[in-house]
């Protein structure tokens, strides 16, 4: 890949942890501000705004909460979600802006950072989208753009966690094969081939494909006491 | 139904029943139905109206006197009053007291102080208590060294001065002050730091007519060296006490020494019964001999429930030995919270009657209650070994007292009633018709109560006094605080003026009877700890009544030979011709290659095609089968697995080389997967959902199976993961082609047979044993496959992924759980003994053949030497051998390939790195694939490239300031499966946990044994692909969203 692409990749990796460490609501607020800024852009219609807000809401519903898992006494078990790393949002041909924006916001709300690779005709849209994100305070490296020629070289790097692709069947298979040939972590491939109905992007559980889960278990009786249980033992029932 | 009636124990001839009969009453009561048994005990604990009145009068009188006594609240009482364990400060105080004195380095100590103090509201405790001691502690905790010794009741000026001082404090001063405060606290709990000092401090109460029992602090030795250390301390105590009383005349105030068996041997466990009854037996005999020579009574303390039966066998052996016979001062402790307490007493009385020597017997309520409850819940036992209400224990206590105070027991047993409860003391006094018994209280507690009791009716009183340095104080300290530290405890209510005397003297029988049920409905039984599914059932193999029936069933299956072949459309392809078939593979036991387990006929290409085709054809039908049916098959399967546990355990032993505990856990996990996924599917996929799309369009959607899922599972969890993958795929409406690991096809085949029995249509579950090359690769390249679930190595996962991507078909769903390079980080606030227990288990359980196993231990330099010493000592006590034996800790590795790879790694590492310890293998390991558990010290994580799937622990020392960088290093390996953290500093461990990129983070415990639905299991990066198995989002990976009705059209579109 080009040096410029390598730099984009490195910067994205560098900035990812801080984006990931934000609370989902904080990311959500930024994305909602981004969605509001679409009003001022002619190339982006109100559906796109709705799409971003939708993904943010999905984030709040599906993955924001720290889930307390039930279990034996004396331990706490919490399940949280986090981003996986860098997602490349790619479309070798022209695609609806709503779709692009949907995948960007899905990736970002989940705690990932994005690199856009759209076709030449939509390069300016890519740039506009990223610029408007940066304008509302999101670090430059959290959303960047590469030329479409650089897509394959970029995704060959095992440091890319996944690709969200809008394209036809042949394009999907090609990207899939390319990803599978890398060493390192298995990449996630989210593919949308029906650009009219957008079944993948509007799937209710889309966000599950952008996340990893983490369980944290604390032995709260390590120092020796289970005061809560003791209280139950003297409980009045 | 119990084998005897509680009330019968009061008859004179009960203890004349044959000894084996009386013994046989004990174990079955281990977890007897609580309400049933308490109902019986009530008849013993009940008092006549006359007794009731006497007790009430006496108790009221006692309490009134205590409350009127200005000096009543002393030392520990006052501390407990102020810092009850319901308060955050109480817990933090305990934590500080426990840890601070142990931490060798200043930086970590300062960090801990800061961590604890910043989260508590210490000031609110100042002046709440009138006790100078409490205020001193609080002041000390407010960080001034000078004030610790100051009289805090001096008034407002004092506070001004103190505030000024506080504001000027520097960290070294703070730390010193804390140490002071902690030392003072520690001092109040022990009678002396050594036996001589203790004896000196004992003079005051001895003059008042009390006797003492010295408890040399220390328990749970992990190494032979520590056991020897404790032994020496016991001998020293005996010598010192004996010096004074070898020829003593005043029998009433003779001191005794209390010992803990767990201090005297590193493997005081039922699994090591042989060693206990030989090595520990000899050790205790030496103590008895010397104690007898010097006229010092010995009392054997009671410890955890699982050790009870073993301790009694040991006691009997000691008691009947010529060294002890004729003495009458070898005592024992019985815990009233144990359901087995009463038959234990009758058995002891009986052996005393036969042998002739009196048995001093301390009756306590019991000090391990909360951990007994926790353990039972974790292990899925049917019920608890202890009562779940405080008043249940109280009733049991009085029932036991009734028995012990019976006339015909006099002289056989000398009861010693341990209590700080005025009601109990009064009850005992009234119930007793003779005075051949004593009360016991703890040093520092109940002073006022017993001062007045002795004035009122002159009972015999003995003080149980801990002796030792602060370092050994922890377990004792914590138990005392726990027993008595809750707001509802007697101690609290005694000194609470708003608490009426009547409420304090209510008879436990009345309290218990007034409850809606005798058992405590607030504490669910282990099978019911999940409110939406049944917990899998476990077996407690340390309890005879549990083990015996289970073991006999397992033994039958251990004699079997199994046969298996592909199961396609419900037909199993194995017949008499198979013997000469080149695809036939003999399965031998990993622990002894001369032992045949059975044979497997691997699948040929035809069968593979048949299976895929059938699964593919049937999928549309299966997709539309009602969810409730799919769920019910899964629940049937769960029940069948439990029913067939003995056979499955035998298979785990023979085919996979698993130990008893691992085998039971294996079946439990499989059951849990079935029930959990069944419940999750029912909860989430039963009804279509109405969702609103981003554009406001409302739709009704349904989650449907995707197609054919290939399930490729590993040999290390040959039943649990095998079925975990399959059950997730099936319940969501996919059809399955399952390829088990080559090494463990027999148990997998058995599981599939049970699936068919459970009702799964034969076309939905196709079973294809075979090699990765011949079966796995074919499946991974077939276009009809919609998804693959895989658990195994990262390289294999990549190969499968590539194979799937090389097909000309829809992108497959690939769910992969792969390897790890799991670490544990330990700072110097951690308790070395706890750490080592968790390290040994995490690294060596299952011979290290778990994805979650600990591979790299990061240990802070300041405690590294001590921890290494303990690891070395612990490893010396590990037994490697035949996995089906209870005494085996570590079994074989799965095959010779694995063995050689691991041995190569060890050899390579030892060229440049230091060997810390290696377990010796004996000749029993010669015929099998055994790798000695090994610990190696290395310098840097980068020395390890690949995961080594075996019992090899690497250890790295770090300096405290390097702590933050460690997580970075771990993240950089690219793996991210499990991480363990051992630390008392909450802020620190939360920070480490947050910055670690792992799937499963465990704090202050071991890092293996993830439970389904409690700790969803899976990793990130190189370790895994997303929502985790055993978690609430997993099933979504197996379904597609499909619309069910026409959308409500949004007019704006």
Contacts between the chains, C-beta under 8 A, distances in Angstrom:
chain1	res1	chain2	res2	distance
A	17	B	995	7.9
A	21	B	994	7.4
A	47	B	694	7.6
A	47	B	695	6.0
A	50	B	694	5.2
A	50	B	695	5.8
A	50	B	696	7.3
A	51	B	694	4.6
A	51	B	695	7.8
A	53	B	694	7.7
A	54	B	693	7.4
A	54	B	694	3.4
A	55	B	694	7.5
A	67	B	1032	6.8
A	69	B	1013	6.8
A	69	B	1014	5.2
A	69	B	1015	7.1
A	69	B	1016	7.6
A	70	B	529	7.1
A	70	B	530	5.7
A	70	B	531	7.3
A	70	B	1013	7.5
A	70	B	1014	7.0
A	71	B	529	7.3
A	71	B	1011	6.6
A	71	B	1013	7.9
A	71	B	1014	3.8
A	71	B	1015	7.7
A	72	B	374	5.7
A	72	B	377	3.6
A	72	B	378	4.6
A	72	B	529	6.2
A	72	B	1014	7.6
A	73	B	370	7.6
A	73	B	373	6.1
A	73	B	374	5.3
A	73	B	377	6.0
A	74	B	370	6.9
A	74	B	371	7.6
A	74	B	374	4.2
A	75	B	374	7.9
A	75	B	1005	7.5
A	77	B	1014	5.4
A	77	B	1015	5.7
A	79	B	1016	6.2
A	79	B	1031	6.4
A	79	B	1032	7.4
A	82	B	997	7.8
A	82	B	1020	7.8
A	84	B	1020	7.1
A	84	B	1026	7.9
A	98	B	694	8.0
A	102	B	694	7.1
A	172	B	811	6.1
A	173	B	805	7.6
A	173	B	808	7.0
A	173	B	811	7.4
A	176	B	805	4.6
A	176	B	811	5.1
A	177	B	802	7.9
A	177	B	805	4.5
A	177	B	806	6.3
A	179	B	805	7.2
A	180	B	798	7.6
A	180	B	801	4.7
A	180	B	802	4.3
A	180	B	804	7.1
A	180	B	805	3.6
A	180	B	806	7.5
A	181	B	802	6.1
A	181	B	805	7.8
A	183	B	798	7.0
A	184	B	974	6.9
A	184	B	1022	6.7
A	185	B	974	6.9
A	185	B	1021	5.1
A	185	B	1022	5.2
A	186	B	797	6.2
A	186	B	798	7.0
A	186	B	801	5.5
A	186	B	814	6.7
A	186	B	816	5.6
A	186	B	1025	5.5
A	188	B	1025	7.2
A	188	B	1026	7.1
A	189	B	811	5.8
A	191	B	811	5.8
A	199	B	1041	7.5
A	202	B	693	5.1
A	202	B	694	6.1
A	203	B	1041	5.2
A	204	B	689	7.5
A	204	B	691	5.0
A	204	B	701	6.7
A	204	B	1041	5.9
A	205	B	1036	5.0
A	205	B	1041	7.0
A	208	B	1026	7.0
A	208	B	1027	5.5
A	208	B	1033	5.5
A	208	B	1036	5.3
A	208	B	1037	7.4
A	209	B	1026	6.9
A	211	B	1026	6.8
A	211	B	1027	7.2
A	212	B	999	7.1
A	212	B	1020	4.5
A	212	B	1024	7.3
A	212	B	1026	6.1
A	213	B	999	6.8
A	213	B	1016	6.3
A	213	B	1018	7.1
A	213	B	1026	7.5
A	213	B	1027	5.6
A	213	B	1028	5.0
A	213	B	1031	6.3
A	213	B	1033	6.8
A	214	B	998	7.0
A	214	B	999	6.0
A	214	B	1000	7.7
A	214	B	1001	6.8
A	214	B	1020	7.7
A	215	B	999	6.7
A	215	B	1000	4.9
A	215	B	1001	6.8
A	215	B	1010	7.6
A	215	B	1015	4.9
A	215	B	1016	5.7
A	215	B	1017	7.6
A	215	B	1028	7.4
A	215	B	1031	7.8
A	216	B	993	5.6
A	216	B	1001	4.8
A	216	B	1003	7.2
A	217	B	1000	7.4
A	217	B	1001	7.0
A	217	B	1002	4.8
A	217	B	1003	6.6
A	217	B	1005	6.9
A	217	B	1015	5.6
A	218	B	1003	4.4
A	218	B	1004	6.7
A	219	B	1002	7.8
A	219	B	1003	6.5
A	219	B	1004	4.3
A	219	B	1005	3.9
A	221	B	370	6.7
A	221	B	371	7.0
A	221	B	374	6.8
A	222	B	834	6.8
A	222	B	984	7.9
A	222	B	1003	7.9
A	222	B	1004	3.6
A	222	B	1005	7.0
A	223	B	91	7.5
A	223	B	94	6.1
A	223	B	95	4.9
A	223	B	98	5.6
A	223	B	99	7.8
A	223	B	478	6.9
A	223	B	984	7.0
A	224	B	94	7.3
A	224	B	98	7.2
A	224	B	474	7.0
A	224	B	475	6.9
A	224	B	478	3.2
A	224	B	479	7.3
A	224	B	482	7.0
A	225	B	85	5.8
A	225	B	91	6.7
A	225	B	94	6.5
A	225	B	370	7.3
A	225	B	478	6.0
A	225	B	481	6.8
A	225	B	482	5.1
A	225	B	485	7.8
A	226	B	370	3.9
A	226	B	371	7.7
A	226	B	373	7.9
A	226	B	374	6.9
A	226	B	482	7.7
A	227	B	85	4.2
A	227	B	86	5.9
A	227	B	90	7.6
A	227	B	91	6.6
A	227	B	482	7.7
A	227	B	485	7.7
A	227	B	486	6.7
A	229	B	370	4.9
A	229	B	373	6.1
A	229	B	374	7.6
A	229	B	523	7.7
A	230	B	85	7.1
A	230	B	369	7.6
A	230	B	370	6.2
A	230	B	482	6.4
A	230	B	486	5.0
A	231	B	86	6.5
A	231	B	486	6.1
A	231	B	488	7.2
A	232	B	520	7.0
A	232	B	522	4.7
A	232	B	523	5.5
A	233	B	369	6.8
A	233	B	370	7.9
A	233	B	388	6.5
A	233	B	389	6.5
A	233	B	390	5.5
A	233	B	520	6.9
A	233	B	523	7.2
A	234	B	389	7.8
A	234	B	390	4.9
A	234	B	486	6.4
A	234	B	488	4.1
A	234	B	489	7.7
A	235	B	389	7.8
A	235	B	520	6.3
A	235	B	522	4.5
A	237	B	515	6.8
A	237	B	516	6.2
A	237	B	520	6.9
A	237	B	521	5.3
A	237	B	522	5.5
